[in-house]
Amino acid sequence: MRKTFIKALAATAALALAWPVAAAVAPRLPIASFEQLPKPLPLPYDESANADAVVAAAKARAKRSHKLLLIDLGGNWCLDCRLLAGTVEQEPLKGWLDKRFELVTVDVGRFDKNLQIQRGYGITGRLEGVPSVLVVDPRTNRLINKGHVSALSDARSMTPQALADWFAQWAK
């Protein structure tokens, strides 16, 4: 009896340890290339928005709904940013992301605007590229994807499915 209990306890502990690192699986996208995205591509960044206010509001929504916060730093001039924006609007990815993340876009101009947002998460100096995506735990305000924020800055060299898969590695 005691051996059975210890084995069951060990199995439960192993599952509990594995749970946080188990990545979510991204949905399969119906498009294989960016050429299949609707044109014109979106202009996702509100250049006149108060970045501090929109990020604070998104963080509050994420916290209330037990989602992660995604902060997309970029500019409407950037093709990679616009490809990312067009891809995240595709179903079933849009619905999948909406269940797991609260997404907010922040215009960084030509790397000279709203820099306080990135600094708030320990990113000093110039961004390596855009889009830069911050995955944040809104409960602790901790940057989850440290070292990977500019991974999508060359989105055009990826496929739409690779973008979806990138998000999946950070999803709960």
SEZATI-338596 format. One record per residue: x, y, z of N, C-alpha, C in turn; residue number from 1; residue in three letters. Coordinates in pm, 1 decimal. Each point is the difference from the previous one (the first is absolute). Layout:
<nodes>
((X, Y, Z), (X, Y, Z), (X, Y, Z), NUM, "ALA") ...
</nodes>
This chain:
<nodes>
((82.8, -119.0, 0.0), (-82.8, 119.0, 0.0), (87.1, 125.2, 0.0), 1, "MET") ((100.9, 2.8, 87.3), (87.8, 116.2, 10.6), (77.1, 22.4, -130.3), 2, "ARG") ((47.8, -109.2, -64.5), (73.7, 11.5, -125.5), (-89.8, 56.3, -109.6), 3, "LYS") ((-124.9, -42.1, -2.8), (-94.9, 50.1, -99.3), (-23.7, 148.8, 20.1), 4, "THR") ((-15.3, 40.2, 124.3), (-20.2, 141.5, 30.9), (121.3, 82.7, -42.2), 5, "PHE") ((119.2, -48.6, 29.1), (123.2, 72.6, -35.2), (14.0, 9.7, -152.0), 6, "ILE") ((-32.4, -107.3, -72.2), (5.8, 3.4, -147.3), (-100.5, 101.5, -55.2), 7, "LYS") ((-120.1, -0.6, 55.6), (-102.4, 95.0, -45.2), (41.9, 143.2, 29.4), 8, "ALA") ((57.4, 21.5, 116.9), (47.4, 132.9, 36.8), (113.1, 44.9, -92.6), 9, "LEU") ((91.1, -88.8, -31.1), (110.9, 31.6, -90.5), (-52.2, 32.4, -139.7), 10, "ALA") ((-97.2, -74.5, -47.7), (-57.9, 25.8, -131.9), (-70.1, 134.9, -3.6), 11, "ALA") ((-72.7, 31.7, 106.0), (-67.3, 129.8, 8.7), (100.8, 113.1, 2.1), 12, "THR") ((106.7, -15.8, 74.9), (104.4, 102.4, 6.2), (64.9, 18.4, -135.9), 13, "ALA") ((25.3, -108.0, -70.5), (60.8, 8.7, -133.1), (-90.9, 75.0, -95.8), 14, "ALA") ((-129.7, -28.0, 6.6), (-94.8, 71.9, -84.7), (-4.8, 148.4, 35.9), 15, "LEU") ((0.2, 29.3, 126.8), (-4.6, 139.3, 44.8), (123.4, 76.4, -46.7), 16, "ALA") ((114.3, -63.7, 2.1), (122.2, 65.5, -46.4), (-0.5, 18.8, -150.7), 17, "LEU") ((-58.6, -94.1, -72.8), (-2.6, 7.9, -146.3), (-103.1, 99.2, -50.3), 18, "ALA") ((-106.7, 22.3, 75.7), (-111.0, 83.2, -46.1), (40.5, 139.7, -45.2), 19, "TRP") ((75.4, 78.4, 77.2), (30.5, 136.0, -41.7), (83.3, 8.8, -126.7), 20, "PRO") ((78.3, -101.0, -31.7), (84.2, 7.6, -118.0), (-65.5, -59.7, -123.2), 21, "VAL") ((-116.2, -60.2, 15.6), (-69.2, -54.6, -115.3), (-53.5, 114.9, -84.2), 22, "ALA") ((46.8, 7.8, -122.2), (-41.3, 108.7, -88.1), (-137.0, -29.6, -59.5), 23, "ALA") ((-73.8, 105.4, -24.4), (-127.6, -14.0, -67.1), (26.8, -29.5, -148.2), 24, "ALA") ((-96.9, -55.2, -66.0), (12.4, -29.3, -142.1), (-76.7, 106.6, -76.4), 25, "VAL") ((68.0, 63.6, -94.7), (-64.8, 103.2, -80.8), (-96.8, -63.7, -98.0), 26, "ALA") ((-106.6, 70.9, -32.2), (-91.5, -53.2, -101.4), (67.6, 1.0, -137.2), 27, "PRO") ((-44.2, -86.7, -87.3), (51.1, -3.8, -137.5), (-67.1, 112.4, -77.7), 28, "ARG") ((80.7, 80.1, -67.4), (-53.7, 112.6, -76.1), (-39.3, -43.3, -140.7), 29, "LEU") ((-104.6, 60.2, -54.2), (-44.7, -37.5, -134.3), (85.9, 62.2, -110.9), 30, "PRO") ((94.3, 86.1, 36.8), (86.2, 62.1, -101.0), (142.4, -51.5, 16.8), 31, "ILE") ((67.5, -17.6, -112.1), (136.7, -52.4, 3.5), (104.1, 109.5, -17.7), 32, "ALA") ((-42.9, 113.8, -55.2), (96.6, 107.9, -23.8), (-66.3, 135.2, 24.0), 33, "SER") ((84.1, 100.3, 17.8), (-49.6, 135.2, 24.5), (-71.1, 57.5, -122.1), 34, "PHE") ((29.2, -51.9, -118.1), (-67.4, 47.5, -120.9), (-150.7, -24.5, 7.3), 35, "GLU") ((-40.6, -93.7, 83.4), (-141.6, -33.1, 13.3), (-73.6, 89.5, 100.2), 36, "GLN") ((72.0, 88.4, 68.8), (-66.1, 92.5, 93.3), (-81.4, 102.5, -77.8), 37, "LEU") ((-112.3, 44.1, 55.9), (-77.9, 105.3, -65.3), (82.7, 127.6, -14.9), 38, "PRO") ((-21.7, 69.7, -109.6), (69.4, 126.3, -25.4), (-102.4, 112.8, 6.2), 39, "LYS") ((37.5, 117.4, 40.8), (132.3, 36.7, 50.1), (21.9, -59.0, 139.2), 40, "PRO") ((126.6, -15.1, 34.1), (34.0, -48.3, 133.5), (-43.3, 103.5, 103.9), 41, "LEU") ((-32.2, -44.5, 120.6), (-44.4, 93.5, 105.1), (108.5, 101.1, 38.2), 42, "PRO") ((-45.6, 112.9, 50.2), (85.2, 101.6, 63.4), (-35.2, -5.4, 148.2), 43, "LEU") ((65.2, -87.2, 76.2), (-46.9, -32.0, 135.2), (36.5, 98.8, 109.5), 44, "PRO") ((89.4, 93.3, -26.1), (52.0, 85.1, 106.6), (-65.2, 137.5, -3.7), 45, "TYR") ((-65.1, 37.4, 109.3), (-61.2, 131.1, 13.7), (109.7, 97.2, 40.9), 46, "ASP") ((41.9, 82.9, -92.8), (113.2, 89.8, 22.1), (-29.9, 111.0, 99.4), 47, "GLU") ((-127.4, 23.5, 28.5), (-35.7, 106.7, 94.0), (-46.2, -53.7, 136.0), 48, "SER") ((3.4, -130.3, 17.5), (-48.2, -60.3, 125.4), (94.0, 31.7, 115.7), 49, "ALA") ((-57.8, 6.4, 118.6), (78.1, 12.5, 122.7), (43.7, -141.7, 37.3), 50, "ASN") ((125.1, -33.0, -30.9), (50.0, -137.0, 17.6), (-11.8, -47.1, 143.7), 51, "ALA") ((31.8, 85.8, 94.8), (-8.9, -40.0, 140.7), (-142.5, -39.1, 36.4), 52, "ASP") ((-96.6, 76.5, -47.6), (-140.8, -27.2, 32.3), (-49.7, -127.4, -67.1), 53, "ALA") ((34.8, -21.4, -128.8), (-50.6, -119.6, -68.1), (64.7, -126.8, 55.5), 54, "VAL") ((127.0, 7.2, 38.9), (65.4, -116.3, 59.5), (-58.8, -28.2, 138.1), 55, "VAL") ((-22.0, 103.1, 79.8), (-58.4, -19.3, 133.4), (-139.9, -60.8, -10.6), 56, "ALA") ((-80.2, 47.2, -94.8), (-134.5, -54.5, -17.6), (5.2, -145.8, -44.8), 57, "ALA") ((89.8, -31.7, -92.8), (14.1, -138.0, -48.0), (49.8, -90.6, 112.3), 58, "ALA") ((91.8, 51.2, 81.9), (51.5, -79.8, 111.6), (-112.3, -31.0, 99.8), 59, "LYS") ((-84.7, 98.1, 26.5), (-111.9, -21.1, 92.4), (-97.1, -104.2, -55.8), 60, "ALA") ((-28.8, 7.3, -131.5), (-88.9, -100.3, -61.8), (62.5, -138.9, 6.6), 61, "ARG") ((130.7, -7.9, -27.1), (69.1, -129.3, 3.4), (-4.0, -59.3, 140.5), 62, "ALA") ((22.1, 83.5, 97.1), (0.0, -46.8, 139.5), (-138.2, -51.9, 39.3), 63, "LYS") ((-104.5, 76.3, -34.9), (-137.7, -40.1, 32.7), (-39.3, -131.5, -67.3), 64, "ARG") ((47.2, -19.0, -123.2), (-41.2, -117.7, -76.7), (100.2, -115.5, 7.1), 65, "SER") ((104.0, 15.6, 83.0), (100.4, -105.8, 20.6), (70.7, -37.0, -130.4), 66, "HIS") ((30.9, 102.3, -78.6), (73.2, -18.6, -124.9), (139.0, 60.9, 14.5), 67, "LYS") ((86.0, -30.8, -94.9), (129.3, 66.6, -9.0), (-17.4, 127.6, -80.9), 68, "LEU") ((87.8, 95.1, 23.2), (-1.6, 126.2, -73.0), (103.5, -7.1, -111.4), 69, "LEU") ((-42.2, 32.3, -122.9), (90.8, 10.6, -113.6), (10.2, 146.7, -37.8), 70, "LEU") ((119.3, 54.1, 5.9), (21.9, 138.5, -40.5), (79.5, -3.5, -129.7), 71, "ILE") ((-62.2, 42.9, -107.2), (60.7, 2.1, -132.7), (55.0, 140.4, -23.6), 72, "ASP") ((131.9, 12.6, -1.1), (67.7, 127.9, -22.7), (40.3, 6.8, -146.2), 73, "LEU") ((-45.4, 102.8, -70.5), (33.6, 9.3, -142.1), (-44.5, 130.8, -60.4), 74, "GLY") ((-8.2, 0.7, -131.7), (-41.3, 119.4, -72.8), (-70.3, -37.3, -129.4), 75, "GLY") ((-89.6, 85.8, -44.3), (-75.7, -25.1, -122.9), (87.9, 0.7, -124.9), 76, "ASN") ((118.8, 56.8, 6.7), (94.3, 3.6, -111.4), (67.2, -135.4, -22.4), 77, "TRP") ((-12.1, -90.3, 97.8), (75.7, -125.5, 3.1), (-79.0, -114.2, -63.4), 78, "CYS") ((53.2, -58.2, -107.7), (-67.9, -111.1, -67.0), (-15.5, -120.3, 92.3), 79, "LEU") ((102.5, -33.3, 76.4), (-9.3, -115.3, 90.4), (-110.4, 19.7, 103.3), 80, "ASP") ((-15.4, 123.2, 48.6), (-106.1, 31.3, 96.2), (-137.4, -19.5, -63.0), 81, "CYS") ((-13.9, 43.1, -122.3), (-128.5, -10.2, -68.9), (-32.2, -144.3, -37.0), 82, "ARG") ((102.5, -78.7, -34.1), (-21.9, -142.4, -26.9), (-44.6, -71.9, 127.2), 83, "LEU") ((63.9, 33.4, 111.0), (-40.5, -58.5, 128.3), (-145.2, 36.2, 30.7), 84, "LEU") ((-34.5, 127.2, -16.4), (-136.8, 44.7, 28.2), (-101.6, -70.8, -89.6), 85, "ALA") ((32.5, -16.5, -127.0), (-90.1, -70.8, -90.3), (-15.6, -146.4, 36.9), 86, "GLY") ((107.3, -60.7, 46.6), (-3.4, -141.4, 37.1), (-82.1, -22.5, 126.4), 87, "THR") ((16.0, 85.5, 100.3), (-74.5, -21.3, 125.3), (-149.4, 25.4, -16.7), 88, "VAL") ((-39.3, 59.6, -111.3), (-142.6, 20.7, -26.9), (-63.9, -120.5, -69.9), 89, "GLU") ((81.4, -97.9, -38.5), (-51.6, -116.9, -71.2), (-59.6, -100.8, 97.5), 90, "GLN") ((-118.4, -47.7, -32.3), (-59.1, -109.8, 77.4), (60.3, -129.1, -50.7), 91, "GLU") ((24.2, -94.9, 84.4), (-40.0, -8.5, 139.2), (100.7, 60.6, 99.2), 92, "PRO") ((109.3, 58.4, -52.0), (101.4, 55.7, 90.3), (-56.6, 112.1, 85.8), 93, "LEU") ((-80.0, 88.4, -57.3), (-54.6, 112.7, 76.0), (-77.1, -48.7, 122.9), 94, "LYS") ((-88.9, -94.9, -18.4), (-77.9, -53.0, 112.2), (88.1, -69.9, 102.2), 95, "GLY") ((99.3, -72.5, -48.0), (93.0, -71.1, 88.4), (78.6, 100.0, 84.5), 96, "TRP") ((50.9, 105.6, -63.3), (74.6, 103.0, 73.6), (-90.2, 72.5, 99.5), 97, "LEU") ((-121.7, 33.5, -43.3), (-93.3, 72.3, 87.3), (-32.0, -76.6, 128.4), 98, "ASP") ((5.6, -131.5, -3.5), (-27.3, -80.8, 119.1), (116.8, 0.8, 97.9), 99, "LYS") ((119.5, 27.7, -48.7), (120.7, -15.5, 81.2), (74.3, 129.2, 30.8), 100, "ARG") ((-18.1, 99.8, -85.0), (78.2, 122.7, 10.0), (-88.3, 123.8, -11.6), 101, "PHE") ((44.4, 106.0, 62.6), (-56.8, 133.0, -22.9), (106.4, 73.2, -81.0), 102, "GLU") ((-31.5, 33.6, -124.0), (96.3, 61.8, -91.2), (-18.9, 151.0, -3.7), 103, "LEU") ((111.9, 71.5, 8.9), (-1.7, 144.9, -12.8), (116.7, 40.2, -90.3), 104, "VAL") ((-26.2, 96.1, -88.6), (105.4, 48.7, -88.3), (46.5, 137.5, 47.4), 105, "THR") ((130.8, 21.8, -12.1), (60.9, 126.8, 41.1), (89.8, 49.1, -112.6), 106, "VAL") ((-28.1, 120.7, -47.6), (81.9, 61.3, -104.3), (131.0, 50.0, 61.0), 107, "ASP") ((111.8, -47.1, -53.8), (131.0, 45.7, 47.9), (65.9, 95.3, -98.9), 108, "VAL") ((-79.6, 49.3, -96.2), (54.2, 92.5, -98.3), (115.3, -64.0, -74.7), 109, "GLY") ((107.0, 74.5, -11.9), (122.8, -52.1, -62.0), (99.9, -30.3, 110.9), 110, "ARG") ((-47.5, -78.8, 98.7), (79.2, -36.6, 118.1), (27.9, 120.8, 88.7), 111, "PHE") ((-92.6, 98.1, -3.6), (21.8, 122.1, 77.3), (-124.8, 46.0, 75.9), 112, "ASP") ((-95.4, -90.2, 18.9), (-127.1, 37.8, 59.8), (-47.1, -111.0, 93.6), 113, "LYS") ((-58.5, 37.8, 111.8), (-57.6, -94.6, 96.7), (101.5, -101.7, 52.8), 114, "ASN") ((122.7, 42.3, 10.8), (106.7, -89.3, 46.4), (-15.7, -36.9, 147.4), 115, "LEU") ((-79.9, 74.8, 74.0), (-23.9, -31.1, 140.9), (-69.7, -134.7, 16.2), 116, "GLN") ((-72.6, -42.9, -101.8), (-69.5, -129.1, 9.0), (101.9, -113.3, 8.6), 117, "ILE") ((94.6, -3.7, -89.9), (100.7, -106.6, 3.1), (88.1, 10.7, 123.6), 118, "GLN") ((33.7, 121.9, 39.8), (83.5, 18.3, 119.4), (-69.5, -53.4, 124.5), 119, "ARG") ((-132.9, 8.4, 2.4), (-76.3, -52.0, 113.0), (15.6, -150.3, 18.2), 120, "GLY") ((50.9, -66.6, -102.0), (21.9, -144.3, 6.8), (148.4, -35.8, -10.4), 121, "TYR") ((84.1, 98.3, 30.7), (143.4, -24.9, 8.5), (74.8, 3.1, -131.4), 122, "GLY") ((-64.1, 47.3, -105.7), (66.8, 6.5, -129.7), (50.8, 142.7, -19.1), 123, "ILE") ((129.6, 15.8, 13.7), (61.1, 131.8, -14.0), (68.2, 8.2, -136.0), 124, "THR") ((24.7, 119.3, -43.9), (62.5, 16.8, -131.1), (-100.7, -19.3, -110.9), 125, "GLY") ((50.8, -1.8, -119.4), (-83.9, -11.9, -119.1), (-49.1, -143.4, -18.2), 126, "ARG") ((-125.1, -13.6, -43.3), (-52.8, -132.0, -33.8), (82.4, -57.3, -114.7), 127, "LEU") ((17.0, -130.8, -1.9), (76.1, -63.9, -107.4), (-73.9, 4.6, -132.3), 128, "GLU") ((-128.5, 14.5, 4.5), (-82.4, 5.6, -120.4), (-145.5, 3.0, 39.6), 129, "GLY") ((-85.0, 21.6, -99.9), (-143.6, -3.3, 22.1), (-62.1, -91.1, -105.8), 130, "VAL") ((-108.5, -66.9, 33.2), (-66.9, 9.2, 128.4), (81.1, -68.4, 110.4), 131, "PRO") ((-5.1, 60.0, 115.1), (50.1, -61.5, 121.8), (-122.7, -32.1, 83.4), 132, "SER") ((-8.1, -121.8, 47.1), (-119.4, -44.2, 73.0), (40.5, -38.3, 141.6), 133, "VAL") ((-63.2, 65.9, 95.8), (23.3, -28.4, 140.9), (-113.1, -88.7, 49.2), 134, "LEU") ((34.7, -113.9, 58.2), (-98.9, -88.8, 62.5), (15.1, 21.0, 149.9), 135, "VAL") ((-106.3, 50.7, 61.7), (6.0, 43.5, 139.4), (-104.6, -73.2, 83.5), 136, "VAL") ((42.8, -42.2, 118.5), (-94.7, -52.1, 98.9), (-58.0, 122.6, 70.6), 137, "ASP") ((-127.6, 31.8, -20.3), (-55.7, 123.1, 57.3), (-11.7, -1.8, 152.4), 138, "PRO") ((1.1, -117.4, 61.0), (-9.8, -7.6, 145.9), (129.4, 46.0, 66.6), 139, "ARG") ((113.1, -36.4, -61.5), (130.2, 32.5, 58.5), (72.3, 110.9, -76.3), 140, "THR") ((-52.5, 35.4, -116.3), (61.0, 97.2, -90.5), (138.0, -47.4, -47.7), 141, "ASN") ((18.0, -131.6, -4.5), (127.5, -59.7, -39.3), (0.0, -29.4, -150.1), 142, "ARG") ((110.3, 36.5, -66.3), (19.3, -31.4, -140.8), (34.0, -147.9, -12.5), 143, "LEU") ((-84.9, -74.5, -67.7), (16.4, -144.3, -11.3), (97.4, -38.0, -110.9), 144, "ILE") ((0.8, 73.4, -108.3), (82.0, -37.5, -115.7), (128.8, 81.6, -10.6), 145, "ASN") ((60.1, 26.3, 113.0), (126.5, 74.3, 2.5), (101.3, -69.0, -92.0), 146, "LYS") ((67.2, 80.0, -80.9), (96.9, -54.1, -94.6), (-60.4, -41.7, -133.0), 147, "GLY") ((-132.8, 7.6, -10.6), (-68.7, -42.4, -122.4), (-96.8, 106.0, -53.2), 148, "HIS") ((10.8, 121.9, 48.9), (-99.9, 101.3, -35.7), (6.5, 40.9, -147.0), 149, "VAL") ((115.6, -8.7, -62.3), (10.8, 42.7, -139.8), (1.1, -118.4, -96.3), 150, "SER") ((-43.3, -116.2, 45.8), (1.4, -120.5, -82.9), (-85.5, 13.4, -126.3), 151, "ALA") ((-101.6, 86.0, 2.4), (-89.3, 15.0, -115.3), (36.2, 120.0, -87.0), 152, "LEU") ((112.8, 63.8, 27.6), (36.8, 120.8, -74.4), (37.0, -29.5, -145.1), 153, "SER") ((14.9, -124.3, -34.4), (20.1, -39.5, -139.2), (-111.7, -95.9, -38.9), 154, "ASP") ((-122.5, 40.2, 32.6), (-116.8, -85.4, -22.7), (-11.5, -44.1, -144.9), 155, "ALA") ((40.1, 84.3, -92.9), (-15.9, -34.7, -141.3), (82.1, -122.3, -40.1), 156, "ARG") ((100.6, -36.5, 79.7), (79.2, -120.0, -31.1), (-63.1, -125.4, 59.9), 157, "SER") ((-109.7, 16.4, 72.4), (-70.7, -111.8, 61.5), (-124.1, -30.4, -83.0), 158, "MET") ((-74.1, -98.9, 41.4), (-131.4, -26.7, -59.4), (-105.8, 45.9, 98.8), 159, "THR") ((-122.4, 19.9, -44.9), (-106.0, 32.4, 95.9), (-12.2, -105.1, 110.0), 160, "PRO") ((17.3, -127.9, -34.3), (-10.0, -104.8, 101.1), (114.2, 10.1, 100.7), 161, "GLN") ((118.8, 37.7, -45.8), (113.1, 16.8, 92.1), (-28.1, 112.7, 99.2), 162, "ALA") ((-67.6, 105.8, -44.2), (-39.3, 107.2, 92.9), (-96.8, -54.6, 104.5), 163, "LEU") ((-98.2, -76.1, -45.0), (-96.6, -59.7, 93.4), (70.7, -91.1, 99.7), 164, "ALA") ((93.7, -78.7, -48.8), (74.0, -90.8, 87.3), (84.4, 76.1, 100.8), 165, "ASP") ((52.2, 116.5, -38.7), (78.6, 82.2, 92.3), (-87.8, 41.1, 118.6), 166, "TRP") ((-121.1, 44.2, -26.7), (-91.8, 38.0, 107.5), (-30.6, -119.7, 90.5), 167, "PHE") ((-14.7, -116.9, -60.2), (-38.0, -119.1, 76.8), (103.2, -35.2, 107.1), 168, "ALA") ((126.3, 27.3, -25.8), (101.6, -36.2, 99.9), (-13.0, 81.8, 128.0), 169, "GLN") ((-69.0, 113.0, -5.0), (-15.0, 85.1, 117.6), (-137.7, -14.1, 64.4), 170, "TRP") ((-93.1, -65.5, -68.6), (-137.9, -10.7, 50.3), (-7.9, -91.5, 120.2), 171, "ALA") ((-99.0, 28.0, 83.8), (-26.2, -83.3, 118.3), (-67.5, -127.9, -42.5), 172, "LYS") 
</nodes>
